[in-house]
Amino acid sequence: MLAFGWAYGPGGHALQGKDLWLAASTGGPQESYRPDGYNRYFFDAFLHPYEQTAAL
C-alpha cells in the first residue's frame, strides 16, 4: 500500500530513488491504437498517468 507519510507526503520517502517498471499489454491489434482506430489514441497516450505517478 502506498500510504501517506510512507510513500508520499511529509516524511514519505520510502520509494525515493527506486525504479518503477510497468508491464502493459494492449489486448488488441496495433491498428486499434490509432486516431482512426477503435481506441482513438496511440498506445503511448495511455501511459501518461503512469509517468506522472512515477514523477511524484
CHARMM internal coordinates of N, CA and C (Angstrom, degrees):
IC EDIT
DIST 1 N 1 CA 1.4488
DIST 1 CA 1 C 1.5299
ANGL 1 N 1 CA 1 C 108.30
DIST 1 C 2 N 1.3080
ANGL 1 CA 1 C 2 N 116.23
DIHE 1 N 1 CA 1 C 2 N 135.14
DIST 2 N 2 CA 1.4538
ANGL 1 C 2 N 2 CA 121.73
DIHE 1 CA 1 C 2 N 2 CA 179.91
DIST 2 CA 2 C 1.5307
ANGL 2 N 2 CA 2 C 108.73
DIHE 1 C 2 N 2 CA 2 C -91.43
DIST 2 C 3 N 1.3095
ANGL 2 CA 2 C 3 N 116.75
DIHE 2 N 2 CA 2 C 3 N 79.80
DIST 3 N 3 CA 1.4563
ANGL 2 C 3 N 3 CA 122.61
DIHE 2 CA 2 C 3 N 3 CA -172.39
DIST 3 CA 3 C 1.5252
ANGL 3 N 3 CA 3 C 112.87
DIHE 2 C 3 N 3 CA 3 C -81.89
DIST 3 C 4 N 1.3141
ANGL 3 CA 3 C 4 N 115.08
DIHE 3 N 3 CA 3 C 4 N 144.75
DIST 4 N 4 CA 1.4542
ANGL 3 C 4 N 4 CA 122.81
DIHE 3 CA 3 C 4 N 4 CA 174.56
DIST 4 CA 4 C 1.5298
ANGL 4 N 4 CA 4 C 109.02
DIHE 3 C 4 N 4 CA 4 C -60.15
DIST 4 C 5 N 1.3204
ANGL 4 CA 4 C 5 N 115.96
DIHE 4 N 4 CA 4 C 5 N 134.78
DIST 5 N 5 CA 1.4542
ANGL 4 C 5 N 5 CA 120.26
DIHE 4 CA 4 C 5 N 5 CA -178.26
DIST 5 CA 5 C 1.5140
ANGL 5 N 5 CA 5 C 113.31
DIHE 4 C 5 N 5 CA 5 C 86.66
DIST 5 C 6 N 1.3081
ANGL 5 CA 5 C 6 N 116.97
DIHE 5 N 5 CA 5 C 6 N -10.84
DIST 6 N 6 CA 1.4722
ANGL 5 C 6 N 6 CA 121.49
DIHE 5 CA 5 C 6 N 6 CA 175.88
DIST 6 CA 6 C 1.5202
ANGL 6 N 6 CA 6 C 109.54
DIHE 5 C 6 N 6 CA 6 C -115.74
DIST 6 C 7 N 1.3302
ANGL 6 CA 6 C 7 N 116.30
DIHE 6 N 6 CA 6 C 7 N -56.31
DIST 7 N 7 CA 1.4640
ANGL 6 C 7 N 7 CA 120.83
DIHE 6 CA 6 C 7 N 7 CA -178.87
DIST 7 CA 7 C 1.5258
ANGL 7 N 7 CA 7 C 112.36
DIHE 6 C 7 N 7 CA 7 C -94.46
DIST 7 C 8 N 1.3144
ANGL 7 CA 7 C 8 N 117.86
DIHE 7 N 7 CA 7 C 8 N -26.08
DIST 8 N 8 CA 1.4647
ANGL 7 C 8 N 8 CA 121.74
DIHE 7 CA 7 C 8 N 8 CA -178.40
DIST 8 CA 8 C 1.5217
ANGL 8 N 8 CA 8 C 109.09
DIHE 7 C 8 N 8 CA 8 C -154.03
DIST 8 C 9 N 1.3317
ANGL 8 CA 8 C 9 N 115.77
DIHE 8 N 8 CA 8 C 9 N 171.16
DIST 9 N 9 CA 1.4525
ANGL 8 C 9 N 9 CA 120.99
DIHE 8 CA 8 C 9 N 9 CA -179.39
DIST 9 CA 9 C 1.5189
ANGL 9 N 9 CA 9 C 111.30
DIHE 8 C 9 N 9 CA 9 C 81.47
DIST 9 C 10 N 1.3326
ANGL 9 CA 9 C 10 N 117.07
DIHE 9 N 9 CA 9 C 10 N -173.87
DIST 10 N 10 CA 1.4620
ANGL 9 C 10 N 10 CA 120.96
DIHE 9 CA 9 C 10 N 10 CA 179.96
DIST 10 CA 10 C 1.5325
ANGL 10 N 10 CA 10 C 111.24
DIHE 9 C 10 N 10 CA 10 C -57.46
DIST 10 C 11 N 1.2980
ANGL 10 CA 10 C 11 N 116.14
DIHE 10 N 10 CA 10 C 11 N 124.68
DIST 11 N 11 CA 1.4698
ANGL 10 C 11 N 11 CA 120.64
DIHE 10 CA 10 C 11 N 11 CA -179.37
DIST 11 CA 11 C 1.5110
ANGL 11 N 11 CA 11 C 114.23
DIHE 10 C 11 N 11 CA 11 C 79.05
DIST 11 C 12 N 1.3076
ANGL 11 CA 11 C 12 N 117.62
DIHE 11 N 11 CA 11 C 12 N -1.57
DIST 12 N 12 CA 1.4690
ANGL 11 C 12 N 12 CA 121.14
DIHE 11 CA 11 C 12 N 12 CA -176.90
DIST 12 CA 12 C 1.5071
ANGL 12 N 12 CA 12 C 112.53
DIHE 11 C 12 N 12 CA 12 C -88.28
DIST 12 C 13 N 1.3090
ANGL 12 CA 12 C 13 N 116.59
DIHE 12 N 12 CA 12 C 13 N 84.02
DIST 13 N 13 CA 1.4671
ANGL 12 C 13 N 13 CA 120.84
DIHE 12 CA 12 C 13 N 13 CA -176.48
DIST 13 CA 13 C 1.5270
ANGL 13 N 13 CA 13 C 112.80
DIHE 12 C 13 N 13 CA 13 C -120.88
DIST 13 C 14 N 1.3168
ANGL 13 CA 13 C 14 N 118.06
DIHE 13 N 13 CA 13 C 14 N 13.30
DIST 14 N 14 CA 1.4663
ANGL 13 C 14 N 14 CA 121.29
DIHE 13 CA 13 C 14 N 14 CA -175.21
DIST 14 CA 14 C 1.5306
ANGL 14 N 14 CA 14 C 113.01
DIHE 13 C 14 N 14 CA 14 C -61.61
DIST 14 C 15 N 1.3134
ANGL 14 CA 14 C 15 N 117.30
DIHE 14 N 14 CA 14 C 15 N -27.65
DIST 15 N 15 CA 1.4656
ANGL 14 C 15 N 15 CA 120.59
DIHE 14 CA 14 C 15 N 15 CA -177.02
DIST 15 CA 15 C 1.5220
ANGL 15 N 15 CA 15 C 112.86
DIHE 14 C 15 N 15 CA 15 C -103.19
DIST 15 C 16 N 1.3208
ANGL 15 CA 15 C 16 N 117.22
DIHE 15 N 15 CA 15 C 16 N -1.63
DIST 16 N 16 CA 1.4586
ANGL 15 C 16 N 16 CA 121.13
DIHE 15 CA 15 C 16 N 16 CA -178.37
DIST 16 CA 16 C 1.5265
ANGL 16 N 16 CA 16 C 110.59
DIHE 15 C 16 N 16 CA 16 C -61.01
DIST 16 C 17 N 1.3275
ANGL 16 CA 16 C 17 N 115.75
DIHE 16 N 16 CA 16 C 17 N 131.37
DIST 17 N 17 CA 1.4533
ANGL 16 C 17 N 17 CA 121.30
DIHE 16 CA 16 C 17 N 17 CA 179.45
DIST 17 CA 17 C 1.5191
ANGL 17 N 17 CA 17 C 114.59
DIHE 16 C 17 N 17 CA 17 C 81.29
DIST 17 C 18 N 1.3143
ANGL 17 CA 17 C 18 N 118.01
DIHE 17 N 17 CA 17 C 18 N -0.36
DIST 18 N 18 CA 1.4613
ANGL 17 C 18 N 18 CA 122.04
DIHE 17 CA 17 C 18 N 18 CA 179.78
DIST 18 CA 18 C 1.5222
ANGL 18 N 18 CA 18 C 109.64
DIHE 17 C 18 N 18 CA 18 C -85.94
DIST 18 C 19 N 1.3116
ANGL 18 CA 18 C 19 N 116.59
DIHE 18 N 18 CA 18 C 19 N 155.22
DIST 19 N 19 CA 1.4548
ANGL 18 C 19 N 19 CA 122.68
DIHE 18 CA 18 C 19 N 19 CA 174.94
DIST 19 CA 19 C 1.5172
ANGL 19 N 19 CA 19 C 109.71
DIHE 18 C 19 N 19 CA 19 C -87.75
DIST 19 C 20 N 1.3228
ANGL 19 CA 19 C 20 N 115.99
DIHE 19 N 19 CA 19 C 20 N 149.00
DIST 20 N 20 CA 1.4554
ANGL 19 C 20 N 20 CA 122.37
DIHE 19 CA 19 C 20 N 20 CA 173.70
DIST 20 CA 20 C 1.5153
ANGL 20 N 20 CA 20 C 107.64
DIHE 19 C 20 N 20 CA 20 C -115.79
DIST 20 C 21 N 1.3003
ANGL 20 CA 20 C 21 N 116.77
DIHE 20 N 20 CA 20 C 21 N 125.63
DIST 21 N 21 CA 1.4612
ANGL 20 C 21 N 21 CA 121.98
DIHE 20 CA 20 C 21 N 21 CA 176.93
DIST 21 CA 21 C 1.5165
ANGL 21 N 21 CA 21 C 107.86
DIHE 20 C 21 N 21 CA 21 C -112.96
DIST 21 C 22 N 1.3039
ANGL 21 CA 21 C 22 N 115.68
DIHE 21 N 21 CA 21 C 22 N 133.00
DIST 22 N 22 CA 1.4558
ANGL 21 C 22 N 22 CA 121.22
DIHE 21 CA 21 C 22 N 22 CA 178.80
DIST 22 CA 22 C 1.5190
ANGL 22 N 22 CA 22 C 108.42
DIHE 21 C 22 N 22 CA 22 C -123.02
DIST 22 C 23 N 1.3026
ANGL 22 CA 22 C 23 N 115.93
DIHE 22 N 22 CA 22 C 23 N 122.53
DIST 23 N 23 CA 1.4666
ANGL 22 C 23 N 23 CA 121.50
DIHE 22 CA 22 C 23 N 23 CA 175.14
DIST 23 CA 23 C 1.5286
ANGL 23 N 23 CA 23 C 106.45
DIHE 22 C 23 N 23 CA 23 C -109.31
DIST 23 C 24 N 1.3098
ANGL 23 CA 23 C 24 N 116.34
DIHE 23 N 23 CA 23 C 24 N 120.16
DIST 24 N 24 CA 1.4607
ANGL 23 C 24 N 24 CA 120.54
DIHE 23 CA 23 C 24 N 24 CA -176.89
DIST 24 CA 24 C 1.5199
ANGL 24 N 24 CA 24 C 110.32
DIHE 23 C 24 N 24 CA 24 C -129.91
DIST 24 C 25 N 1.3090
ANGL 24 CA 24 C 25 N 115.17
DIHE 24 N 24 CA 24 C 25 N 143.53
DIST 25 N 25 CA 1.4523
ANGL 24 C 25 N 25 CA 122.19
DIHE 24 CA 24 C 25 N 25 CA 176.69
DIST 25 CA 25 C 1.5205
ANGL 25 N 25 CA 25 C 108.05
DIHE 24 C 25 N 25 CA 25 C -125.23
DIST 25 C 26 N 1.3046
ANGL 25 CA 25 C 26 N 117.29
DIHE 25 N 25 CA 25 C 26 N 136.28
DIST 26 N 26 CA 1.4561
ANGL 25 C 26 N 26 CA 120.01
DIHE 25 CA 25 C 26 N 26 CA -177.31
DIST 26 CA 26 C 1.5258
ANGL 26 N 26 CA 26 C 112.83
DIHE 25 C 26 N 26 CA 26 C -76.56
DIST 26 C 27 N 1.2897
ANGL 26 CA 26 C 27 N 116.90
DIHE 26 N 26 CA 26 C 27 N -33.99
DIST 27 N 27 CA 1.4535
ANGL 26 C 27 N 27 CA 119.26
DIHE 26 CA 26 C 27 N 27 CA -176.69
DIST 27 CA 27 C 1.5232
ANGL 27 N 27 CA 27 C 112.80
DIHE 26 C 27 N 27 CA 27 C 71.25
DIST 27 C 28 N 1.3025
ANGL 27 CA 27 C 28 N 116.78
DIHE 27 N 27 CA 27 C 28 N 10.18
DIST 28 N 28 CA 1.4561
ANGL 27 C 28 N 28 CA 120.30
DIHE 27 CA 27 C 28 N 28 CA -179.21
DIST 28 CA 28 C 1.5138
ANGL 28 N 28 CA 28 C 110.48
DIHE 27 C 28 N 28 CA 28 C -150.07
DIST 28 C 29 N 1.3137
ANGL 28 CA 28 C 29 N 116.88
DIHE 28 N 28 CA 28 C 29 N 169.84
DIST 29 N 29 CA 1.4630
ANGL 28 C 29 N 29 CA 120.25
DIHE 28 CA 28 C 29 N 29 CA -178.97
DIST 29 CA 29 C 1.5311
ANGL 29 N 29 CA 29 C 111.74
DIHE 28 C 29 N 29 CA 29 C -72.39
DIST 29 C 30 N 1.3109
ANGL 29 CA 29 C 30 N 116.02
DIHE 29 N 29 CA 29 C 30 N 155.87
DIST 30 N 30 CA 1.4568
ANGL 29 C 30 N 30 CA 122.28
DIHE 29 CA 29 C 30 N 30 CA -179.24
DIST 30 CA 30 C 1.5335
ANGL 30 N 30 CA 30 C 111.48
DIHE 29 C 30 N 30 CA 30 C -57.03
DIST 30 C 31 N 1.2998
ANGL 30 CA 30 C 31 N 117.21
DIHE 30 N 30 CA 30 C 31 N -36.05
DIST 31 N 31 CA 1.4645
ANGL 30 C 31 N 31 CA 121.11
DIHE 30 CA 30 C 31 N 31 CA -178.04
DIST 31 CA 31 C 1.5249
ANGL 31 N 31 CA 31 C 113.04
DIHE 30 C 31 N 31 CA 31 C -62.26
DIST 31 C 32 N 1.3219
ANGL 31 CA 31 C 32 N 117.44
DIHE 31 N 31 CA 31 C 32 N -24.35
DIST 32 N 32 CA 1.4694
ANGL 31 C 32 N 32 CA 119.47
DIHE 31 CA 31 C 32 N 32 CA -178.44
DIST 32 CA 32 C 1.5241
ANGL 32 N 32 CA 32 C 112.26
DIHE 31 C 32 N 32 CA 32 C -76.94
DIST 32 C 33 N 1.3318
ANGL 32 CA 32 C 33 N 117.27
DIHE 32 N 32 CA 32 C 33 N -13.47
DIST 33 N 33 CA 1.4654
ANGL 32 C 33 N 33 CA 121.69
DIHE 32 CA 32 C 33 N 33 CA 179.61
DIST 33 CA 33 C 1.5283
ANGL 33 N 33 CA 33 C 109.94
DIHE 32 C 33 N 33 CA 33 C -103.01
DIST 33 C 34 N 1.3173
ANGL 33 CA 33 C 34 N 114.69
DIHE 33 N 33 CA 33 C 34 N 65.63
DIST 34 N 34 CA 1.4629
ANGL 33 C 34 N 34 CA 123.32
DIHE 33 CA 33 C 34 N 34 CA 178.47
DIST 34 CA 34 C 1.5280
ANGL 34 N 34 CA 34 C 107.29
DIHE 33 C 34 N 34 CA 34 C -145.41
DIST 34 C 35 N 1.3245
ANGL 34 CA 34 C 35 N 117.87
DIHE 34 N 34 CA 34 C 35 N 158.92
DIST 35 N 35 CA 1.4659
ANGL 34 C 35 N 35 CA 119.55
DIHE 34 CA 34 C 35 N 35 CA 178.99
DIST 35 CA 35 C 1.5364
ANGL 35 N 35 CA 35 C 113.66
DIHE 34 C 35 N 35 CA 35 C -55.46
DIST 35 C 36 N 1.3285
ANGL 35 CA 35 C 36 N 117.19
DIHE 35 N 35 CA 35 C 36 N -30.70
DIST 36 N 36 CA 1.4656
ANGL 35 C 36 N 36 CA 120.38
DIHE 35 CA 35 C 36 N 36 CA 178.83
DIST 36 CA 36 C 1.5253
ANGL 36 N 36 CA 36 C 112.50
DIHE 35 C 36 N 36 CA 36 C -97.90
DIST 36 C 37 N 1.3230
ANGL 36 CA 36 C 37 N 117.28
DIHE 36 N 36 CA 36 C 37 N 9.40
DIST 37 N 37 CA 1.4644
ANGL 36 C 37 N 37 CA 121.76
DIHE 36 CA 36 C 37 N 37 CA -179.02
DIST 37 CA 37 C 1.5180
ANGL 37 N 37 CA 37 C 112.90
DIHE 36 C 37 N 37 CA 37 C -99.53
DIST 37 C 38 N 1.2958
ANGL 37 CA 37 C 38 N 115.42
DIHE 37 N 37 CA 37 C 38 N 179.37
DIST 38 N 38 CA 1.4627
ANGL 37 C 38 N 38 CA 123.11
DIHE 37 CA 37 C 38 N 38 CA -176.53
DIST 38 CA 38 C 1.5237
ANGL 38 N 38 CA 38 C 112.84
DIHE 37 C 38 N 38 CA 38 C -55.77
DIST 38 C 39 N 1.3338
ANGL 38 CA 38 C 39 N 118.57
DIHE 38 N 38 CA 38 C 39 N -41.20
DIST 39 N 39 CA 1.4658
ANGL 38 C 39 N 39 CA 122.47
DIHE 38 CA 38 C 39 N 39 CA -176.69
DIST 39 CA 39 C 1.5271
ANGL 39 N 39 CA 39 C 114.13
DIHE 38 C 39 N 39 CA 39 C -90.28
DIST 39 C 40 N 1.3348
ANGL 39 CA 39 C 40 N 117.64
DIHE 39 N 39 CA 39 C 40 N -5.89
DIST 40 N 40 CA 1.4658
ANGL 39 C 40 N 40 CA 125.45
DIHE 39 CA 39 C 40 N 40 CA 171.92
DIST 40 CA 40 C 1.5226
ANGL 40 N 40 CA 40 C 116.18
DIHE 39 C 40 N 40 CA 40 C 67.89
DIST 40 C 41 N 1.3134
ANGL 40 CA 40 C 41 N 119.64
DIHE 40 N 40 CA 40 C 41 N -6.83
DIST 41 N 41 CA 1.4592
ANGL 40 C 41 N 41 CA 122.06
DIHE 40 CA 40 C 41 N 41 CA -178.68
DIST 41 CA 41 C 1.5178
ANGL 41 N 41 CA 41 C 109.81
DIHE 40 C 41 N 41 CA 41 C -138.08
DIST 41 C 42 N 1.3463
ANGL 41 CA 41 C 42 N 116.03
DIHE 41 N 41 CA 41 C 42 N 154.68
DIST 42 N 42 CA 1.4561
ANGL 41 C 42 N 42 CA 119.43
DIHE 41 CA 41 C 42 N 42 CA 170.74
DIST 42 CA 42 C 1.5212
ANGL 42 N 42 CA 42 C 107.61
DIHE 41 C 42 N 42 CA 42 C -67.85
DIST 42 C 43 N 1.3087
ANGL 42 CA 42 C 43 N 117.34
DIHE 42 N 42 CA 42 C 43 N 152.51
DIST 43 N 43 CA 1.4640
ANGL 42 C 43 N 43 CA 121.86
DIHE 42 CA 42 C 43 N 43 CA -174.38
DIST 43 CA 43 C 1.5257
ANGL 43 N 43 CA 43 C 113.15
DIHE 42 C 43 N 43 CA 43 C -56.06
DIST 43 C 44 N 1.3314
ANGL 43 CA 43 C 44 N 117.77
DIHE 43 N 43 CA 43 C 44 N -37.98
DIST 44 N 44 CA 1.4626
ANGL 43 C 44 N 44 CA 119.07
DIHE 43 CA 43 C 44 N 44 CA -176.51
DIST 44 CA 44 C 1.5292
ANGL 44 N 44 CA 44 C 112.84
DIHE 43 C 44 N 44 CA 44 C -64.63
DIST 44 C 45 N 1.3227
ANGL 44 CA 44 C 45 N 118.42
DIHE 44 N 44 CA 44 C 45 N -19.60
DIST 45 N 45 CA 1.4582
ANGL 44 C 45 N 45 CA 120.89
DIHE 44 CA 44 C 45 N 45 CA 176.72
DIST 45 CA 45 C 1.5289
ANGL 45 N 45 CA 45 C 111.61
DIHE 44 C 45 N 45 CA 45 C -65.59
DIST 45 C 46 N 1.3113
ANGL 45 CA 45 C 46 N 117.96
DIHE 45 N 45 CA 45 C 46 N -24.62
DIST 46 N 46 CA 1.4575
ANGL 45 C 46 N 46 CA 121.84
DIHE 45 CA 45 C 46 N 46 CA 179.69
DIST 46 CA 46 C 1.5251
ANGL 46 N 46 CA 46 C 112.47
DIHE 45 C 46 N 46 CA 46 C -80.10
DIST 46 C 47 N 1.3207
ANGL 46 CA 46 C 47 N 117.67
DIHE 46 N 46 CA 46 C 47 N -8.45
DIST 47 N 47 CA 1.4607
ANGL 46 C 47 N 47 CA 121.55
DIHE 46 CA 46 C 47 N 47 CA -176.21
DIST 47 CA 47 C 1.5209
ANGL 47 N 47 CA 47 C 113.34
DIHE 46 C 47 N 47 CA 47 C -90.26
DIST 47 C 48 N 1.3259
ANGL 47 CA 47 C 48 N 119.05
DIHE 47 N 47 CA 47 C 48 N -11.48
DIST 48 N 48 CA 1.4604
ANGL 47 C 48 N 48 CA 121.49
DIHE 47 CA 47 C 48 N 48 CA -176.21
DIST 48 CA 48 C 1.5378
ANGL 48 N 48 CA 48 C 113.69
DIHE 47 C 48 N 48 CA 48 C -56.54
DIST 48 C 49 N 1.3264
ANGL 48 CA 48 C 49 N 120.90
DIHE 48 N 48 CA 48 C 49 N -42.76
DIST 49 N 49 CA 1.4718
ANGL 48 C 49 N 49 CA 119.02
DIHE 48 CA 48 C 49 N 49 CA 178.10
DIST 49 CA 49 C 1.5367
ANGL 49 N 49 CA 49 C 112.74
DIHE 48 C 49 N 49 CA 49 C -60.99
DIST 49 C 50 N 1.3156
ANGL 49 CA 49 C 50 N 117.35
DIHE 49 N 49 CA 49 C 50 N -35.76
DIST 50 N 50 CA 1.4646
ANGL 49 C 50 N 50 CA 120.70
DIHE 49 CA 49 C 50 N 50 CA 178.01
DIST 50 CA 50 C 1.5311
ANGL 50 N 50 CA 50 C 111.10
DIHE 49 C 50 N 50 CA 50 C -69.78
DIST 50 C 51 N 1.3267
ANGL 50 CA 50 C 51 N 116.20
DIHE 50 N 50 CA 50 C 51 N -38.19
DIST 51 N 51 CA 1.4707
ANGL 50 C 51 N 51 CA 119.98
DIHE 50 CA 50 C 51 N 51 CA 177.67
DIST 51 CA 51 C 1.5250
ANGL 51 N 51 CA 51 C 110.29
DIHE 50 C 51 N 51 CA 51 C -63.95
DIST 51 C 52 N 1.3194
ANGL 51 CA 51 C 52 N 116.85
DIHE 51 N 51 CA 51 C 52 N -41.68
DIST 52 N 52 CA 1.4563
ANGL 51 C 52 N 52 CA 120.38
DIHE 51 CA 51 C 52 N 52 CA 179.58
DIST 52 CA 52 C 1.5230
ANGL 52 N 52 CA 52 C 111.42
DIHE 51 C 52 N 52 CA 52 C -66.97
DIST 52 C 53 N 1.3130
ANGL 52 CA 52 C 53 N 117.12
DIHE 52 N 52 CA 52 C 53 N -41.56
DIST 53 N 53 CA 1.4683
ANGL 52 C 53 N 53 CA 120.88
DIHE 52 CA 52 C 53 N 53 CA 177.05
DIST 53 CA 53 C 1.5201
ANGL 53 N 53 CA 53 C 110.49
DIHE 52 C 53 N 53 CA 53 C -59.38
DIST 53 C 54 N 1.3101
ANGL 53 CA 53 C 54 N 117.23
DIHE 53 N 53 CA 53 C 54 N -43.40
DIST 54 N 54 CA 1.4652
ANGL 53 C 54 N 54 CA 121.08
DIHE 53 CA 53 C 54 N 54 CA 179.19
DIST 54 CA 54 C 1.5158
ANGL 54 N 54 CA 54 C 111.34
DIHE 53 C 54 N 54 CA 54 C -64.58
DIST 54 C 55 N 1.3314
ANGL 54 CA 54 C 55 N 116.76
DIHE 54 N 54 CA 54 C 55 N -37.10
DIST 55 N 55 CA 1.4648
ANGL 54 C 55 N 55 CA 120.22
DIHE 54 CA 54 C 55 N 55 CA -179.66
DIST 55 CA 55 C 1.5221
ANGL 55 N 55 CA 55 C 111.81
DIHE 54 C 55 N 55 CA 55 C -67.79
DIST 55 C 56 N 1.3138
ANGL 55 CA 55 C 56 N 116.62
DIHE 55 N 55 CA 55 C 56 N -31.59
DIST 56 N 56 CA 1.4624
ANGL 55 C 56 N 56 CA 119.66
DIHE 55 CA 55 C 56 N 56 CA 179.57
DIST 56 CA 56 C 1.5050
ANGL 56 N 56 CA 56 C 111.40
DIHE 55 C 56 N 56 CA 56 C -76.49
END
COOR INIT
IC SEED 1 N 1 CA 1 C
IC BUILD
